[in-house]
């Protein structure tokens, strides 16, 4: 990796709301060159804008480039803020073009991405993150930020590739790149990664943070899609919210995940309130006839339920309703 004081090159795949939001945060950082890696049906000259809660409209000042070897090879980090079902296709596309020293940051709803990265890019340093930001797209070039949450981030060591299944938090041998990330993460002057978000939190237990986010997504996304409502309108469906919470919490207890159910329930309620004016990503996809991330969210929970012998009747019902209506 280049010297920490040199210009760092970060690529963000796509022009989705979360990716553009990160590009907005990065444009105020020194010594960071950000590029949005877009499909060829996008115009690279498009001017992007982001409206923040203070009603200021900001221009997103970063490069836009098509995905190619020349745009990927120089990158210090590539961020994948994409749909869960898009990850494998993107990894297949970039695997032969990416330098093995480039850090990969997974930032998506649902689970399953870690194993795919370790399959296609086993030698690259891997970070995963989850965010509570509220942001959505109003047009191909215009975005609205409704809430500034935080970004939880952590290192996935090569020996932890199966951690989504084992949940172990043992000590592991670290590569030199992983050591560099871990040793410097708490010093914003020596780690450019801290510039990704104004409220960035490093987590040694990042996999458990992913399970926390999974619970949030499993409650909000399917119900808002099926009820055709904003996140905040879930207060009108308290019985349904309680039913899905109960099944998720029972599963997590059976899996011995170190998550406090009461605290997790309050966290879910807080996210609903913080993003009350938002339509969830699954709502947007479902209502517009696009593929949803239901497999990486409810589908993943059902797989874990099957592995542990737990019946999740309401999760199964919601899963089937989403799948049936999406055909």
Residue pairs with C-beta under 8 A, 6 or more apart in sequence:
1 76
1 101
1 177
1 180
2 8
2 76
4 184
4 190
4 191
4 192
5 31
6 31
7 31
7 32
7 33
8 31
8 32
8 33
8 76
8 77
8 192
9 32
9 33
9 35
9 74
9 75
9 76
9 77
10 26
10 32
10 33
10 34
10 35
10 75
10 76
10 77
10 78
10 79
10 192
11 34
11 35
11 36
11 37
11 71
11 72
11 75
11 77
11 78
11 79
12 19
12 20
12 22
12 23
12 34
12 35
12 36
12 37
12 78
12 79
12 81
13 19
13 37
13 67
13 78
13 79
13 80
13 81
13 82
13 90
14 36
14 37
14 38
14 39
14 81
14 82
15 36
15 38
15 42
15 48
15 64
15 140
16 81
16 82
16 137
17 135
17 136
17 137
17 143
18 81
18 107
18 131
18 133
18 135
19 36
19 79
19 81
19 82
20 36
20 48
20 50
20 60
20 135
20 137
20 143
21 50
21 133
21 135
21 143
21 145
22 79
22 81
22 107
22 196
22 197
23 34
23 36
23 48
23 60
23 62
24 50
24 58
24 60
24 145
25 195
25 196
25 197
25 198
26 32
26 34
26 62
26 195
26 196
27 34
27 60
27 61
27 62
29 192
29 195
31 192
32 192
32 195
33 63
34 62
34 63
35 62
35 63
35 64
35 65
35 71
35 75
36 48
36 62
36 63
36 64
36 65
37 65
37 66
37 67
37 71
37 72
37 78
38 44
38 64
38 65
38 66
38 67
39 66
39 67
40 66
42 64
42 140
44 64
44 65
44 66
45 64
46 64
46 140
46 141
47 59
47 60
47 141
48 59
48 60
48 141
48 142
48 143
49 57
49 58
49 59
49 60
49 141
49 142
49 143
50 57
50 58
50 60
50 135
50 143
50 144
50 145
51 57
51 58
51 142
51 143
51 144
51 145
52 58
52 145
53 145
53 146
53 147
53 148
65 71
67 93
67 94
67 97
68 97
69 97
72 78
72 94
72 97
72 98
72 99
72 102
73 97
73 98
73 99
75 98
75 99
75 102
76 102
76 103
76 192
77 102
77 103
77 104
77 105
77 193
78 94
78 98
78 102
78 103
78 104
78 105
79 105
79 107
79 196
80 87
80 90
80 104
80 105
80 106
80 107
80 108
80 113
81 107
81 108
82 90
82 108
83 108
83 109
83 281
83 291
83 293
84 108
84 109
84 110
84 111
84 112
84 113
84 293
84 295
84 296
84 297
85 291
85 293
85 295
85 296
87 106
87 108
87 112
87 113
87 116
87 117
88 116
88 120
91 116
91 117
91 119
91 120
91 121
92 120
94 121
95 120
95 121
98 121
98 124
100 121
100 123
100 124
101 124
101 125
101 177
102 124
102 125
103 124
103 125
103 126
103 127
103 177
103 181
104 117
104 121
104 124
104 125
104 126
104 127
105 127
105 128
105 129
105 153
105 196
106 113
106 114
106 117
106 126
106 127
106 128
106 129
107 128
107 129
107 130
107 131
108 293
108 296
109 213
109 217
109 221
109 281
109 293
109 296
109 297
110 214
110 217
110 293
110 295
110 296
110 297
110 300
111 164
111 210
111 211
111 214
111 296
111 297
111 300
112 164
112 296
112 300
113 128
113 296
114 126
114 128
114 156
114 161
114 163
114 164
115 161
115 162
115 164
117 124
117 126
118 126
118 158
118 161
122 158
125 155
125 175
125 177
125 178
125 181
126 155
126 156
126 158
127 153
127 154
127 155
127 156
127 181
127 193
128 153
128 154
128 156
128 206
128 207
128 210
129 151
129 152
129 153
129 154
129 196
129 206
130 151
130 152
130 209
130 210
130 212
130 213
131 149
131 150
131 151
131 152
131 197
132 147
132 149
132 150
132 271
132 274
132 275
133 145
133 147
133 148
133 149
133 151
133 197
134 145
134 146
134 147
134 149
134 274
134 275
134 277
134 278
135 143
135 144
135 145
135 146
135 147
136 143
136 144
136 146
136 278
136 279
136 284
137 143
137 144
138 144
146 275
146 277
146 278
147 274
147 275
147 278
148 198
148 199
149 199
149 271
149 274
150 197
150 199
150 200
150 201
151 196
151 197
151 199
151 200
151 201
152 201
152 203
152 206
152 209
152 213
153 193
153 196
153 200
153 201
153 202
153 203
153 206
154 202
154 203
154 204
154 205
154 206
154 207
154 209
155 178
155 181
155 182
155 206
156 163
156 206
156 207
157 172
157 173
157 174
157 175
157 178
158 172
158 175
159 172
159 173
160 172
160 207
163 207
164 207
164 210
167 207
167 208
167 255
167 256
167 257
169 204
169 205
174 182
181 191
181 193
184 190
184 191
185 191
185 193
185 194
185 202
186 202
188 194
188 195
193 200
194 200
203 209
205 258
208 257
208 258
208 259
211 252
211 257
211 259
212 259
212 264
212 267
214 297
214 300
214 301
215 245
215 248
215 249
215 252
215 264
215 268
216 267
216 268
216 271
217 282
217 293
217 297
218 244
218 248
218 297
218 298
218 301
218 315
219 234
219 241
219 244
219 245
219 248
219 268
219 272
220 231
220 234
220 268
220 271
220 272
220 275
220 280
221 280
221 281
221 282
221 283
221 292
221 293
221 294
221 297
222 244
222 282
222 294
222 297
222 298
222 318
222 319
222 321
222 322
223 229
223 234
223 237
223 240
223 241
223 244
223 318
224 230
224 231
224 233
224 234
224 279
224 280
224 282
224 283
225 280
225 282
225 283
225 285
225 286
225 287
225 292
225 322
226 286
226 318
226 321
226 322
226 325
227 233
227 234
227 237
227 240
228 283
228 287
229 236
229 237
229 283
230 276
230 277
230 278
230 279
231 271
231 272
231 275
231 276
231 277
231 278
231 279
231 280
232 272
232 273
232 275
232 276
232 277
233 276
234 241
234 272
235 272
240 314
241 268
243 314
244 314
244 315
244 318
245 265
245 268
247 312
247 313
247 314
247 315
248 301
248 315
249 261
249 264
249 265
250 310
251 301
251 304
251 305
251 308
251 310
251 312
252 259
252 261
252 264
253 261
254 308
254 310
255 304
255 308
281 293
282 292
282 293
282 294
282 297
282 322
284 290
285 291
285 292
285 293
286 292
286 322
286 325
286 326
289 326
291 326
292 322
292 326
294 319
294 322
294 323
294 326
298 315
298 318
298 319
298 322
299 319
301 312
301 315
302 312
302 315
302 316
302 319
305 311
305 312
305 315
